[in-house]
Amino acid sequence: MTDQDVTGLPPLRADLVIEYPFIRTTGPVVGAFLTGLREAVLVGIRRADGTVMVPPVEYDPVTSEPLSEVVEVSSTGTIVSWTWVDPPRPGSPWDTPHGLALVLLDGADTPLLHGVLVDSPDQVATGLRVEAVWKSERVGHITDLVGFAPVARDTLEGS
Amino acid sequence: MREVAVVSSAVYQVEALTFTTDVQLMVPLINEARSAVGLTQADIGFTCSGSSDFLAGQGFSFVQTLDAVGAFPPISESHVEMDGAFALYEAWVKLQVGEVDTALVYSYGKSSPGSRRDVLAVQLDPYTVAPLWPDAHAVAALQARLLLESGAVSAEGLAEIAVRSQHHAVGNPNALRASAGATVAGVLSEPVVADPLRPSDIAAESDGGCVVVLAAGDRARSLCERPAWIRGIDHRIDAHALGVRDLTRAPSAALAAEKAGARDDRLDLAELHGPTTSQEHILTTEMGLGADTVVNPSGGALAADTLMAAGLVRIAEAARRISAGGADRALAHATSGPCLQQNLVCVMEGE
């Protein structure tokens, strides 16, 4: 190959930089959830029938109506389904084997998917009460939530 | 409604196409399906493909694969970033419009260079789920546990599905997992890999491709001794977010089956695209398939699951059995998205 063609002129050149040169706003619903994470608070959204979806979605999955009533839910909840991830998956926020669960937070009607911070699958079960474990420095990202850990036994007995 | 039929098909699935490009894979398959009914590309009215840029690693990757079709002189062509079964739906619509009488549908997937179970995490919610990189086996396992703990099916029931698939797959040259000696006890003795799922509960990942030729009315009759007439085809979608729907159900599969007329008459066989035994169980239940319907005589997606093609392969397998005279009425199904989110049902009959 040569840079010279029959005209004797060099070919035109343009550098290509692959980039994503714009910012997408997350909007009033997903944005509220992410802002909540930064404050170590979990929020959902209320549907017309009064039920609360966590994480919130912008439109009702059944009626398609736009949703806007953001409501705070508890950081404590119950495991409704789980599996065990070993080895941890590349790119995931966890670097050791961990549980993965659908957690129904108190005050919510739909479960949230996140990690379960225990050492072995023997320590996870459907119905297990768990509470959110937060990073100390949070930026408004789903990984501000480190995962869920079993609620301490004395708290369980007190409930 | 215009009569449209599957008149020819070709399938190729292997564990890994290490030294084969998508074009090299598709040239012989497309030639096989076209030449089986004596057609060249000049005879094809519309061409539609299904594939994934994620698997190819570049945008508009399907354009290169058009080299396998022969796109000069210019052809009427389209593409879906979905399983080829959905490309077939588009071709069926095109044939309904009535401007063309024949269509070539193909799809292919080569997922072996990467980790498919991890790549599939990017189809989940980009803010609240995908950054956690839950792999496809784990997400299916969450669904399977809900199903098992609801009492809808037992671990033995799931193992029976795995065993049936392995038995049926013995006669299928495109199956990766086949065993005439598979037993429920053998499957249940496998260690869980995505608790509660065992290896035999999860589809064998394959690379490969599938081609289907469609033709309308008398053109179909002139090309094929016994066309597989598409009597109904429909696709429906459930909510994307995993938490907002009952994962033990697939209402979109039931609705698509109903709209495709699945229950209007008895079904000799059903080819279901269930990437796990638990998902195949959900599909069987949602579509109301009875004991008189043979489920997955090819072994189904459990025996070989080619991303982007497994659904079109189901249509090809069902149509082939009708054309061969082994069945009069068959259902073929394709799924897409996490936990059976999107479902397509195609009901075919012989004449």
Boltz contact constraints between the chains, C-beta under 6 A:
constraints:
  - contact:
      token1: [A, 30]
      token2: [B, 127]
      max_distance: 6.0
  - contact:
      token1: [A, 53]
      token2: [B, 244]
      max_distance: 6.0
  - contact:
      token1: [A, 55]
      token2: [B, 128]
      max_distance: 6.0
  - contact:
      token1: [A, 57]
      token2: [B, 241]
      max_distance: 6.0
  - contact:
      token1: [A, 61]
      token2: [B, 239]
      max_distance: 6.0
  - contact:
      token1: [A, 61]
      token2: [B, 244]
      max_distance: 6.0
  - contact:
      token1: [A, 81]
      token2: [B, 142]
      max_distance: 6.0
  - contact:
      token1: [A, 81]
      token2: [B, 145]
      max_distance: 6.0
  - contact:
      token1: [A, 81]
      token2: [B, 146]
      max_distance: 6.0
  - contact:
      token1: [A, 83]
      token2: [B, 138]
      max_distance: 6.0
  - contact:
      token1: [A, 83]
      token2: [B, 141]
      max_distance: 6.0
  - contact:
      token1: [A, 83]
      token2: [B, 142]
      max_distance: 6.0
  - contact:
      token1: [A, 83]
      token2: [B, 194]
      max_distance: 6.0
  - contact:
      token1: [A, 83]
      token2: [B, 195]
      max_distance: 6.0
  - contact:
      token1: [A, 84]
      token2: [B, 195]
      max_distance: 6.0
  - contact:
      token1: [A, 85]
      token2: [B, 138]
      max_distance: 6.0
  - contact:
      token1: [A, 89]
      token2: [B, 118]
      max_distance: 6.0
  - contact:
      token1: [A, 89]
      token2: [B, 133]
      max_distance: 6.0
  - contact:
      token1: [A, 89]
      token2: [B, 135]
      max_distance: 6.0
  - contact:
      token1: [A, 91]
      token2: [B, 133]
      max_distance: 6.0
  - contact:
      token1: [A, 92]
      token2: [B, 133]
      max_distance: 6.0
  - contact:
      token1: [A, 100]
      token2: [B, 134]
      max_distance: 6.0
  - contact:
      token1: [A, 100]
      token2: [B, 138]
      max_distance: 6.0
  - contact:
      token1: [A, 102]
      token2: [B, 142]
      max_distance: 6.0
  - contact:
      token1: [A, 110]
      token2: [B, 243]
      max_distance: 6.0
  - contact:
      token1: [A, 110]
      token2: [B, 244]
      max_distance: 6.0
  - contact:
      token1: [A, 111]
      token2: [B, 243]
      max_distance: 6.0
  - contact:
      token1: [A, 113]
      token2: [B, 129]
      max_distance: 6.0
  - contact:
      token1: [A, 113]
      token2: [B, 242]
      max_distance: 6.0
  - contact:
      token1: [A, 121]
      token2: [B, 195]
      max_distance: 6.0
  - contact:
      token1: [A, 126]
      token2: [B, 149]
      max_distance: 6.0
  - contact:
      token1: [A, 142]
      token2: [B, 128]
      max_distance: 6.0
  - contact:
      token1: [A, 142]
      token2: [B, 131]
      max_distance: 6.0
  - contact:
      token1: [A, 143]
      token2: [B, 131]
      max_distance: 6.0
